[in-house]
Amino acid sequence: MPKKKTHKGLKKRVKLTARGKIKAHTSFTGHLMSVKTAKRRRKLGKPIVIADVYANVMKEMLNVD
């Protein structure tokens, strides 16, 4: 049976924390920032923790376990 390959695109975009959670950056930060409120821009700058529902699929793609 062949080896499972890591999804390289996902590996470059997310980071695994020490407790096994997946941390990523938010979308909608590329341009058109003048339309967004200051509060929204501040929140978009911070990393987010991916919900467990999606994290399980991502961990499978990253070959974590």
N, C-alpha and C positions, 0 to 999 in steps of 0.2 A: 504494500500500500504506500502511495507517495506521501511525502511530508506535507504538513499544512504550511502554507506560506502566510507571512505577515502582510497585512494590507499596508503598503508603504505610504500611501497618501494619508491614511488615518494616523499612522505613527508620527508623521511630521506635524500634525495639527493638534494632537492631544498629549497630555502628560498624565501618568499614573501617580497618584499620591501614595504616601507610605501606608495608609490604611486601605488601599485598593480602590479608591474612588477615581473617577476620570475627570480631569480638569481641562477646560478648553476656553478659548476666547469667544466672545459674542460676535455675531454677524452685525451688519448694518453700521460699520465703523469706517467704511472706505471714503465716502465723500458725502456731499450735501449735509454737512454738519450744522450749517447755519439755520436750517429748518427745525432742527431738534432742540428741545429745551436743554438748559444747562444741567438739570437733574438727570435727564435721560443720557446725556453725553458722559456724565460722571459714571453712571451705572454701566454703560457700554464699555468703558475702559477697563473694568475689573473682570477677572476671569470668573467663570461659572463652573459649578459642579454638575455634571450630567446626571439626570434622573436614572434610578436603578433600572427602569424598564428598558431604556436605550443603552445603558452601560453594559448590561449583560451581552447584548449583541456586539457591542464594540469590543468587549474583552475577548469574545470568540474570534473576532477579526484580527486582534492583536496577539492571539495565542497566549493569553494570560490565564493561568490556573495551575 
